[in-house]
Amino acid sequence: MKTFRTSWNHIRRSPYQALAAITIMTLTFLAISIFSIMTIGSTKIIAYFESKPQVTAFFKNEANQEDIDTLSEQMEQSQEVANVRFVSKQEALKIYREQNKNDPLLLDLVTSDILPASLEVSANRIEDLSPIADALKKSPIVSEVIFQKDVVQTLTSWTSALRKIGIGVIVLLSVVSVFIMATIIGFKISQKREEIEIMKLLSATNWYIRWPFLLEGIFYGLVGAFFGWLIAAVGLVYATPYLQSFLGSIPLLPVPMFFLLGLLGAEFIVAIILGTFSSFLAVLRYLK
């Protein structure tokens, strides 16, 4: 109990240094929270597209209904195809209006004549997308073919880049936070040299002297982790309605509370490690 009281006195007597340490730890864990949520979210989006493999073929304006029906029947007879759905120009316009109902300017600019009719072909497996797309591209009435394998590949490359950037930012902020916290705690130790010398003369062990400083570093880490997580969680909750309208039918939001609590628990563990390591570096240097 005395060790905890001593740590609290260290923090209370130097509020500006404590605020600096908590701020850098908050920024570090804010970055960890944001990139963790983004990485897991993008992974789930990829899994969603992989579970619903689909090819969309857009028809030329001159394509007649008879040719479209013939192509649709050919697709339905393929063993690689799970389902075929024709989307007319009118249906495409309804979908467009629903997606842009909050933007009147976009609604006024688009008519059914501008939007192409299309054929949505669902595949049994994601591996079947390429042969289905190749077959549709050979049709003279098809102007463009897009399929989710392209989407998955694009999302995968973006997720990989995001993960690398996130790891780089987190490592950089972690190194900076360790350096700043070690400097702050080392400065406090240097201010208490006379007090520490007296404690040694009174037969105090090195670990008895070190523990208050180690607990101080852990305190900074835990408080910074909580505030970093809290800012990210509140921001996510606030942005959820806007993200849901953007993601459409992808079942990604709202994020379950147990996931956010699990993230907080993981960050607390990292905070204890970073805080302990920072403090240990300081006491090793200043407490021989």
PEHU-V300454 format. One record per pair of residues at least 12 apart in sequence whose ideal C-beta (glycine too) atoms are under 6 Angstrom apart, sorted by the first residue. I is the first residue (numbers start at 1). J is the second residue. If there is no record, write none. Layout:
i j
I J
I J
This chain:
i j
3 211
3 212
6 212
7 212
7 215
7 216
10 188
10 216
17 184
21 181
21 184
21 220
22 220
22 223
22 224
24 177
24 180
25 177
25 220
25 221
25 224
26 224
26 227
26 228
28 173
28 174
28 177
29 224
29 225
29 228
29 267
30 228
30 231
30 232
31 169
31 170
31 173
32 170
33 228
33 229
33 232
34 232
35 166
39 163
41 252
42 159
44 252
45 250
46 152
46 155
48 250
49 148
49 151
49 152
50 126
50 152
53 123
53 126
53 129
53 148
54 122
54 148
55 121
55 129
55 132
55 133
55 147
56 118
56 120
56 146
57 119
57 136
57 142
57 145
58 116
58 118
58 143
58 144
59 116
59 117
59 141
60 141
60 143
63 141
67 141
71 139
72 84
72 86
75 121
80 123
80 128
80 132
81 121
82 122
82 124
83 122
84 121
85 120
86 119
87 118
88 117
89 112
89 115
89 117
90 112
92 115
93 112
93 115
96 110
129 147
129 149
133 145
133 147
178 278
181 217
181 278
182 278
182 281
182 282
185 213
185 217
185 279
185 282
186 282
186 286
189 286
196 209
210 283
213 279
213 283
214 279
217 275
217 278
217 279
218 272
218 275
218 276
220 275
221 271
221 274
221 275
222 271
225 267
225 268
225 271
229 264
229 267
233 260
240 253
240 254
